[in-house]
Amino acid sequence: MKNLFVYIGTYTTDSYSEGIYVYQFDLSTGGLTRIESMSGIDNPSFLRITTDGQFLYSVSEVAEVNRVQGGAVSGYAINKQTGALTYLNSQATHGAYPCHVSIDQTEQYVLVSNYMGGNIAMLPIQKDGSLGSATDVVQHEGCSNVNTERQEGPHTHSVTVSPDNKFALAADLGKDMLISYKIDLEKGKLLPYKNGQIEVGPGQGPRHMDFHPNGRFVFLLNELGNTINSYQYDTEKGTLILIDTISSLPNYFTGENISADIHVHPNGKFLYASNRGHDSIIICGINKQKGTLEVLGFQSTMGSHPRNFSIDPTGNYLLVANKDSNNIVTFNINQDTGLLTVMYEIIEVPQPVCIHFFESTYNN
């Protein structure tokens, strides 16, 4: 049998959130039915699930844990029949306010981005899904200081692993830079190399990125500049060549905005990114040959301050986490045009930050 589950990371500080929320998703209606919540972790803001659906990993986006400076990352086992979570263990991330976690393609390591620490921690995944202590911590140095409030130091915002698993691309908002590392799976290390530093542009503030399904292109969302960069990915060198840059906002908008999340549709035809301030999703068409983007439209997120969003495995639905209005909104995706239609399947979740789908297959 099959089940489709949705896991939602939240902020628990100064909110009534219980932690990580688990819902069952109905593909016929786009509806969400709550299963449980997992407490015991502070600010489980960003989540990642292994491809086999056995384990979930969550950061704890805090300054210190048990009076020890730095955040934490926790592992959970997933019950494939019910979607329920069982806590495994936690490890230090060796940096304050970890805001992103990713998994290498062989699923041997998790990579945690410590925003205030300005560094990356690499931790091994044990056979039982628990996490070992960090095998590497890579510290970034320097900053662009273009935005004196946000870029006064290095701020690692995400690490994206290349489809070939050779390289890990770190987006550093404070440095206005992408830094590419070679992945050493034997030693659990991230290795810098010549030409691995890619300048993004003064004051742009790189945040999140996503690869095209063909592995040839990378799309970067810049939080402070409200722009999207298209790059060609060099599979041999791990470097990026800039193709194009577009605004994530409509020309008529003049208010304050910071961009948040970016995802390529599974069919490779469309790109989506979220705007906090304009409170919208930009919808772009992708030229599969050139990697260029064409703006197709903008969709209101039906809420305030949209953070992350997620596309379900079928590519039919897009769910948005509106943090400040405490809700999750479901949209239907037109797979021919890429445009979004609100389903009015709106559920209340306190301070939602991250949404992650998992399709479970199990024997009944």
Residue pairs with C-beta under 8 A, 6 or more apart in sequence:
1 361
1 362
1 363
1 364
2 359
2 360
2 361
3 24
3 80
3 81
3 83
3 359
3 360
3 362
4 24
4 25
4 26
4 27
4 312
4 313
4 357
4 358
4 359
4 360
5 22
5 23
5 24
5 25
5 35
5 78
5 83
5 357
5 358
5 359
5 360
6 22
6 23
6 24
6 25
6 32
6 310
6 319
6 355
6 356
6 357
6 358
7 20
7 21
7 22
7 23
7 47
7 49
7 56
7 355
7 356
7 357
7 358
8 20
8 21
8 22
8 23
8 321
8 328
8 349
8 352
8 354
8 355
8 356
9 20
9 44
9 45
9 46
9 47
9 58
9 352
9 353
9 354
9 355
9 356
10 17
10 19
10 20
10 21
10 43
10 44
10 45
10 349
10 350
10 351
10 352
10 353
11 17
11 43
11 45
11 61
11 323
11 351
11 353
12 18
12 19
12 41
12 42
12 43
12 44
12 351
13 42
13 43
13 62
15 350
15 351
16 350
17 349
17 350
17 351
18 37
18 38
18 39
18 350
19 37
19 38
19 39
19 40
19 41
19 44
20 37
20 38
20 41
20 44
20 47
20 56
20 58
20 76
20 85
21 34
21 36
21 37
21 38
21 349
21 352
22 34
22 35
22 36
22 37
22 38
22 83
22 84
22 85
23 32
23 33
23 34
23 35
23 347
24 32
24 33
24 35
24 83
25 31
25 32
25 312
25 317
25 357
26 32
26 33
27 312
27 314
27 316
27 317
29 343
29 345
30 317
30 330
30 332
30 343
30 345
31 330
31 345
32 328
32 330
32 345
32 347
34 347
35 82
35 83
35 84
36 83
36 84
36 85
38 44
38 76
38 85
38 87
40 87
41 58
41 60
41 72
41 74
41 90
42 60
42 61
42 62
42 65
43 59
43 60
43 61
43 62
44 58
44 59
44 60
44 61
44 74
45 58
45 59
45 61
45 99
45 353
45 354
46 58
46 59
46 61
46 98
46 99
46 100
46 101
46 308
46 353
46 354
47 56
47 57
47 58
47 101
47 354
47 356
48 56
48 57
48 58
48 101
48 102
48 103
48 110
48 356
49 55
49 56
49 57
49 78
49 356
49 358
50 56
50 103
50 107
50 125
50 129
51 107
52 107
53 78
53 80
53 358
53 359
53 360
54 77
54 78
54 80
54 129
55 75
55 76
55 77
55 78
55 88
55 125
55 129
56 75
56 76
56 78
56 85
56 356
57 73
57 74
57 75
57 76
57 101
57 103
57 110
57 131
58 73
58 74
58 76
58 101
59 71
59 72
59 73
59 93
59 98
59 99
59 100
59 101
59 112
60 71
60 72
60 73
60 74
60 90
60 98
61 71
61 97
61 98
61 99
61 115
62 71
62 72
62 96
62 97
63 69
63 70
63 71
63 96
63 97
63 116
64 70
64 71
64 96
65 71
65 72
65 90
65 92
68 92
69 96
70 92
70 93
70 94
70 95
70 96
70 114
70 117
71 92
71 93
71 95
71 96
71 97
71 98
71 112
71 114
71 117
72 90
72 91
72 92
72 93
72 98
73 90
73 91
73 93
73 98
73 101
73 110
73 112
73 121
73 123
73 131
74 87
74 88
74 89
74 90
74 91
74 131
75 87
75 88
75 89
75 90
75 125
75 129
75 130
75 131
76 85
76 86
76 87
76 88
76 129
77 85
77 86
77 88
77 129
78 84
78 85
78 358
78 360
79 85
79 86
80 360
80 361
80 362
81 360
81 362
81 364
83 358
83 360
88 128
88 129
88 130
88 131
89 130
89 131
90 131
91 123
91 131
91 132
91 133
91 134
92 121
92 133
92 134
93 112
93 114
93 117
93 121
93 134
94 114
94 117
94 119
94 121
94 134
94 137
95 112
95 114
95 115
95 116
95 117
95 118
95 119
95 121
95 137
95 156
96 114
96 115
96 116
96 117
97 114
97 115
97 116
97 117
98 112
98 113
98 114
98 115
98 117
98 121
99 113
99 114
99 115
99 157
99 158
100 112
100 113
100 157
100 158
100 159
100 208
101 110
101 111
101 112
101 113
102 110
102 111
102 158
102 159
102 160
102 161
102 168
103 109
103 110
103 111
103 125
103 161
104 111
104 161
104 165
104 168
104 183
104 185
105 161
105 163
105 164
105 165
106 165
106 185
107 125
108 124
108 125
108 185
109 122
109 123
109 124
109 125
109 135
109 185
109 188
110 122
110 123
110 125
110 131
111 120
111 121
111 122
111 159
111 161
111 168
111 190
112 120
112 121
112 122
112 123
112 159
113 120
113 156
113 157
113 158
113 159
113 170
114 120
114 121
114 156
115 155
115 156
115 157
115 173
116 155
117 139
117 156
118 139
118 140
118 141
118 153
118 154
118 155
118 156
118 172
118 174
119 137
119 138
119 139
119 140
119 154
119 156
120 136
120 137
120 138
120 140
120 156
120 159
120 168
120 170
120 190
121 134
121 136
121 137
122 134
122 135
122 136
122 137
122 138
122 188
122 189
122 190
123 131
123 132
123 133
123 134
123 135
124 131
124 132
124 135
124 188
125 131
125 132
126 132
135 187
135 188
135 189
136 187
136 188
136 189
136 190
138 181
138 190
138 192
139 154
140 154
140 156
140 170
140 172
140 174
140 175
140 179
141 154
142 154
142 175
143 151
143 152
143 153
143 154
143 174
143 175
144 151
144 174
144 175
144 176
144 177
144 202
144 203
145 151
145 152
146 176
146 202
146 203
147 203
147 205
147 224
150 173
150 174
150 205
150 224
151 173
151 174
151 175
151 176
151 203
151 205
151 224
152 174
153 174
154 172
154 174
154 175
155 172
155 173
155 174
155 175
156 170
156 171
156 172
156 173
157 171
157 172
157 173
157 206
157 207
157 208
157 223
158 170
158 171
158 207
158 208
158 209
159 168
159 169
159 170
159 171
160 168
160 169
160 171
160 208
160 209
160 210
160 211
160 218
161 167
161 168
161 169
161 183
162 168
162 169
162 211
162 215
162 233
162 235
162 238
163 211
163 215
164 215
164 235
165 183
165 185
166 182
166 183
166 235
166 238
167 180
167 181
167 182
167 183
167 238
168 180
168 181
168 183
168 190
169 178
169 179
169 180
169 181
169 209
169 218
169 238
169 240
170 178
170 179
170 180
170 181
171 178
171 206
171 207
171 208
171 209
171 220
172 178
172 179
172 206
173 205
173 206
173 207
173 223
173 224
176 199
176 200
176 201
176 202
176 203
176 204
176 205
176 206
177 197
177 198
177 199
177 200
177 206
178 197
178 198
178 200
178 206
178 209
178 220
178 240
179 192
179 196
179 197
179 198
180 193
180 196
180 197
180 198
180 238
180 239
180 240
181 190
181 191
181 192
181 193
181 196
182 190
182 191
182 192
182 193
182 196
182 238
183 190
183 191
184 190
184 191
193 238
195 237
195 239
196 238
196 239
198 239
198 240
200 206
200 220
200 222
200 229
201 222
201 225
201 227
201 245
203 224
203 225
204 222
204 224
204 225
204 227
205 222
205 223
205 224
205 225
206 220
206 221
206 222
206 223
207 221
207 222
207 223
207 259
207 260
208 220
208 221
208 260
208 261
208 262
209 218
209 219
209 220
209 221
209 262
210 218
210 219
210 262
210 263
210 264
210 271
211 217
211 218
211 219
211 233
211 264
212 218
212 219
212 264
212 268
212 286
212 288
212 291
213 264
213 266
213 267
213 268
214 268
214 288
215 233
215 235
216 232
216 233
216 291
217 230
217 231
217 232
217 233
217 243
217 286
217 291
218 230
218 231
218 232
218 233
218 240
219 228
219 229
219 230
219 231
219 262
219 264
219 271
219 293
220 228
220 229
220 231
220 262
221 227
221 228
221 248
221 259
221 260
221 261
221 262
221 273
222 228
222 229
222 259
223 258
223 259
223 260
224 258
226 247
226 248
226 249
226 257
226 258
226 259
226 275
227 245
227 246
227 247
227 248
227 259
228 245
228 246
228 247
228 248
228 262
228 271
228 273
228 282
228 284
228 293
229 242
229 244
229 245
230 242
230 243
230 244
230 245
230 291
230 292
230 293
231 240
231 241
231 242
231 243
231 291
232 240
232 241
232 243
232 291
233 240
234 240
234 241
243 290
243 291
243 292
244 291
244 292
244 293
246 284
246 293
246 295
248 257
248 259
248 273
248 275
248 282
249 257
249 275
249 278
249 282
250 278
250 298
253 278
255 277
255 278
256 277
257 275
257 276
257 277
257 278
258 275
258 276
258 277
259 273
259 274
259 275
259 276
260 273
260 274
260 275
260 276
260 306
260 307
260 308
261 273
261 274
261 306
261 307
261 308
261 309
262 271
262 272
262 273
262 274
263 271
263 272
263 273
263 309
263 310
263 311
264 270
264 271
264 272
264 286
265 271
265 272
265 311
265 315
265 333
265 335
265 338
266 311
266 313
266 315
267 315
267 335
268 286
268 288
269 285
269 286
269 288
269 335
269 338
270 283
270 284
270 285
270 286
270 296
270 333
270 338
271 283
271 284
271 285
271 286
271 293
272 281
272 282
272 283
272 284
272 309
272 311
272 318
273 281
273 282
273 284
274 280
274 281
274 301
274 306
274 307
274 308
274 309
274 320
275 281
275 282
275 306
276 305
276 306
276 307
277 305
278 298
279 300
279 301
279 303
279 304
279 305
279 306
279 322
280 298
280 299
280 300
280 301
280 306
281 298
281 299
281 301
281 306
281 309
281 318
281 320
281 331
281 340
282 295
282 297
282 298
283 295
283 296
283 297
283 298
283 299
283 338
283 339
283 340
284 293
284 294
284 295
284 296
284 338
285 293
285 294
285 296
285 338
286 292
286 293
287 293
287 294
296 337
296 338
296 339
297 339
299 331
299 339
299 340
299 342
300 342
301 309
301 320
301 322
301 329
302 320
302 322
302 327
302 329
302 342
302 346
303 320
303 322
303 324
303 325
303 327
303 329
303 346
304 322
304 323
304 324
304 325
305 322
305 323
305 324
305 325
306 320
306 321
306 322
306 323
307 321
307 322
307 323
307 352
307 353
307 354
308 321
308 353
308 354
308 355
309 318
309 319
309 320
309 321
309 355
310 318
310 319
310 355
310 356
310 357
311 317
311 318
311 333
311 357
312 318
312 319
312 357
313 357
313 359
315 333
315 335
316 332
316 333
316 335
317 330
317 331
317 332
317 333
317 343
318 330
318 331
318 333
318 340
319 328
319 329
319 330
319 331
319 355
320 328
320 329
320 331
320 355
321 328
321 349
321 352
321 353
321 354
321 355
322 328
322 329
322 352
323 351
323 352
323 353
326 348
326 349
326 350
326 351
326 352
327 346
327 347
327 348
327 349
327 352
328 346
328 347
328 349
328 352
328 355
329 342
329 345
329 346
330 342
330 343
330 345
330 346
331 340
331 341
331 342
331 343
332 340
332 341
332 343
333 339
333 340
334 340
334 341
